[in-house]
Amino acid sequence: MGGQRVIMHVDMNAFFASVEQQANPDLRGRPIAVVGGHGRTVIPTSSYEARAKGVKTGMAIWEGKRTCPELIIVVGDNRKYTHTSTKINEIFRDYTPEVEAFSIDESWLDVTHSLGIFDSAVNIAYLIKARIRHSFGITCSIGIAPNKLLAKLASDMQKPDGLTVIRPEEVPRVMERLPVGELCGIGKKTAYQFKIMNINTCGELGRCDVERLARKFGVLGRRLKEMGQGFDNSPVVQYGEEDDVKSVGHSSTLERDIDDPSEIRRFLLQLSEMVGSRARRYGVSGKTIHLYVRYADFFSSWGKQTTLKSYINLSDEIYKAALSILNTVELEQPVRLLGVCLSNLKHQAEQLPLFEDERKKLFATQAMDQVNERFGSMAVTYGSLLPGKEKAGNHVIPPSWRPDGIKNVDVK
């Protein structure tokens, strides 16, 4: 790919299930589903053996058992997965410093400047595959292409344990008949809008008049056309480089569906403390608070946000803003999941508040942060969150999780 960037996308195969199978030899080669340990009934992920028998993500456990009677249900261990993911990303950094963790089981690598050392991107891919298999006993699929968009596409083409290369001269042929919904960043709603416009393939999207796309999708119209043509200039952003972080958030699936307003407020306070603690640790404040709620039926949800006049990162201020949003809505069902996000961020130097009451609150918050950093999350917390009360645990690893930096969310 002379003269072009060379980007690699590494996607771990059935990551949670593969880690569990490696940890327990009795599970190897058998259909398993990994689920949360708090009574939830939906299957987040399953092994390839289970998928081959019709088990799909999002199925109820009873439905998975009906589809595959020999299905084994395994309670997930999030700390095991985050530890393995962190170690795998350390392997990547032996081949290039330019590593961007996309999620707990996916990363992009820019190996353009490593080719002189390791000969070729394909050689790097085989070395990574061999080290992951040797160290962890699991497999990955790797895509190699001139940009992140195509590398992600390539890694999906051969699973499990695949290796696919898309060369620059092959891009037009690859994109011509590719369904638009297979591109990373184009969700079901956007794909449906394309269908209404009679745009079904990336080739058709790439040839579509940009003005027509702009009328439908606004400023995203030009970017969508470029995606249809296989163009993507976005850089691989090394994790731990937090200057470009746009938000700090945390969401949690609750141990049971709740409709008691006092319980909902308590969980909201806990999430606000998690968000505020990370924001303070990395010296950022935000003006916009976003609240996300998913109902008990799993499919119904809503999100609303409010923008404040000043920047905040204290937990009680985040909580008050999130609560003000919640108070504008009449909940239609018991709540299954809550999420709080702080955005519209800026880095700022710490300065003492003008008024004494505010200074006391800041000093108390700093003392709490110091204790929790030394002895563990929530070692010191608000009275309403004391042990003995049910908590909104970290049973689902958030999509924003990263191996390092502000996106490294502690999980249970």
Protein Blocks (a to p, Z undefined) as FASTA:
>chain_A
ZZiacddddddehkllmmmmmmmmklgopacddddfehpabdfbdcfklmmnopaehiaf
klmmmmmmmbccddddfklmmmmmmmmmmmmmmmocbdcdfbfkbccddfklmmmmnopa
klmmmmmmmmmmmmnopacdddddfbfklmmmmmmmpcghiacdddfklmmmmmmmgcfk
lpghiafklmmmmmmnopabfklmmmpcfklmmmmnommlmmmmmmmnopafbdcddehi
aklpcbdcdddddfbdcfbfklmmmmmmmmmmmmmmmmmmnopacfbdcdddddfkomac
cddddddfbdcfbfklmmmmmmmmmmmpccfbdcfbdcdddehiadddddddfblklmmm
mmmmmmmmmmmmmnoghkbccfklgghiacdddfbccfkbcfehjllccdZZ
